[in-house]
Amino acid sequence: MKKPFTVHIPMVRRRGMREEMDAFYEGVLSYERDSALGVLRVPGHQNLAICFKYSNLLGENRRNQEDRLAIYEFSVEKNFPSFCQRLREHGVEFDMLAHTHGGYFARVLDPSGNLVEITSESIEDDFAVDISNWSVYRDID
């Protein structure tokens, strides 16, 4: 089995954090566990995976909201509104949800406080979910 390119995601040193991170990336974002390699594979990209590494730069050590940098971004090809709705149903809070010149953009925090950005070029949705009336939604032109 070929080892995938693996992105290391910083994780807060706190009891139970590994389980929270697994629940978010595996349960909410639908990453696929590869127990043999100890990574979570990115759906649709078998040669790309993530794993978690403890970091002293997270949590209480961050001075303020501006210290948070997006560390991870991925694109959703279709059904972006439905994807966002599913995140919301899992209790994920949006830092930003917007329509921009380049398409659609959502930003959420993982359990360790890392910013995760989700982009899409298409707002078309097979399930007719409308996110434009959500309070966090912005139209940025």
C-alpha positions as CSV (number, residue, x, y, z in Angstrom):
1,M,0.0,0.0,0.0
2,K,1.4,3.4,-1.0
3,K,1.7,5.9,1.8
4,P,-0.3,9.1,0.9
5,F,0.9,12.7,1.1
6,T,0.0,13.6,4.7
7,V,-0.8,17.0,6.1
8,H,-0.2,17.4,9.8
9,I,-3.0,19.2,11.6
10,P,-2.1,20.9,14.9
11,M,-4.1,19.6,17.9
12,V,-4.5,21.1,21.4
13,R,-2.9,19.1,24.3
14,R,-6.1,18.2,26.2
15,R,-7.6,15.0,27.4
16,G,-10.2,13.7,24.9
17,M,-9.0,16.0,22.1
18,R,-7.9,13.1,19.9
19,E,-11.5,11.8,20.0
20,E,-13.0,15.2,19.3
21,M,-10.7,15.7,16.3
22,D,-11.5,12.2,15.0
23,A,-15.2,12.9,15.4
24,F,-15.0,16.2,13.5
25,Y,-12.8,15.0,10.6
26,E,-14.1,11.5,10.3
27,G,-17.7,11.8,11.5
28,V,-18.6,15.3,10.3
29,L,-16.3,15.9,7.3
30,S,-16.4,12.2,6.3
31,Y,-12.7,11.5,6.1
32,E,-11.9,7.8,5.8
33,R,-9.8,6.1,8.5
34,D,-6.8,4.1,7.3
35,S,-5.9,2.2,10.5
36,A,-2.9,0.5,8.9
37,L,-1.2,3.9,8.3
38,G,-2.8,5.8,11.2
39,V,-4.1,8.6,9.0
40,L,-7.5,9.9,7.8
41,R,-7.7,9.9,4.0
42,V,-9.3,12.8,2.3
43,P,-12.5,11.7,0.5
44,G,-12.0,11.4,-3.3
45,H,-8.2,11.8,-2.9
46,Q,-6.7,8.4,-2.0
47,N,-3.1,9.9,-2.2
48,L,-3.9,12.6,0.3
49,A,-4.4,12.2,4.1
50,I,-4.3,14.1,7.4
51,C,-3.0,13.2,10.8
52,F,-3.0,15.1,14.1
53,K,0.1,16.4,15.9
54,Y,0.1,18.0,19.4
55,S,1.0,21.7,19.3
56,N,1.9,24.2,22.0
57,L,0.7,27.0,19.7
58,L,-3.0,26.3,20.1
59,G,-5.7,27.0,22.7
60,E,-4.9,29.4,25.5
61,N,-1.6,30.3,23.9
62,R,-3.3,32.2,21.1
63,R,-3.6,35.9,21.9
64,N,-6.7,36.7,20.0
65,Q,-9.0,35.8,17.1
66,E,-6.5,37.4,14.6
67,D,-3.9,34.8,15.5
68,R,-6.0,32.1,13.9
69,L,-4.8,31.3,10.4
70,A,-6.6,29.0,8.0
71,I,-4.5,25.9,8.0
72,Y,-6.6,23.8,5.8
73,E,-8.8,24.4,2.7
74,F,-10.7,22.0,0.5
75,S,-13.2,22.4,-2.3
76,V,-16.7,20.9,-2.7
77,E,-17.6,20.4,-6.3
78,K,-21.4,20.3,-5.9
79,N,-24.1,20.6,-3.4
80,F,-22.2,23.2,-1.3
81,P,-25.4,24.4,0.5
82,S,-26.3,20.8,1.5
83,F,-22.8,20.2,2.7
84,C,-23.0,23.4,4.8
85,Q,-26.4,22.3,6.1
86,R,-25.0,18.9,7.2
87,L,-22.2,20.7,9.0
88,R,-24.7,22.9,10.8
89,E,-26.8,19.8,11.8
90,H,-23.7,18.4,13.4
91,G,-23.3,21.5,15.5
92,V,-20.5,23.1,13.5
93,E,-20.4,26.9,13.9
94,F,-19.5,29.0,10.9
95,D,-17.0,31.8,11.3
96,M,-18.0,33.0,7.8
97,L,-20.3,31.9,5.0
98,A,-20.1,34.0,1.8
99,H,-20.7,34.4,-1.9
100,T,-17.6,36.1,-3.4
101,H,-16.3,36.8,-6.9
102,G,-14.6,33.4,-7.1
103,G,-17.6,31.4,-5.8
104,Y,-18.7,30.3,-2.4
105,F,-16.8,30.2,0.8
106,A,-17.3,28.8,4.3
107,R,-15.0,29.0,7.3
108,V,-15.4,26.8,10.4
109,L,-13.3,25.9,13.4
110,D,-12.3,22.4,14.2
111,P,-12.2,21.3,17.9
112,S,-8.6,22.5,18.3
113,G,-9.5,26.0,17.0
114,N,-8.0,25.5,13.6
115,L,-9.7,27.4,10.8
116,V,-10.9,25.1,8.0
117,E,-12.0,26.8,4.8
118,I,-14.4,25.2,2.4
119,T,-14.8,26.6,-1.2
120,S,-17.1,25.8,-4.1
121,E,-17.5,27.4,-7.6
122,S,-21.1,26.3,-7.7
123,I,-24.1,27.0,-5.5
124,E,-26.3,24.6,-7.4
125,D,-27.8,22.1,-5.0
126,D,-29.7,18.9,-5.8
127,F,-31.6,19.1,-2.6
128,A,-32.7,22.8,-2.9
129,V,-31.1,23.9,0.3
130,D,-30.9,27.7,0.6
131,I,-28.2,29.2,2.8
132,S,-28.7,32.8,1.7
133,N,-31.1,33.4,4.6
134,W,-28.7,32.2,7.3
135,S,-27.6,35.0,9.7
136,V,-23.9,34.3,9.0
137,Y,-24.3,34.5,5.2
138,R,-22.7,37.5,3.4
139,D,-22.8,38.5,-0.3
140,I,-19.3,39.9,-1.0
141,D,-18.9,41.4,-4.4
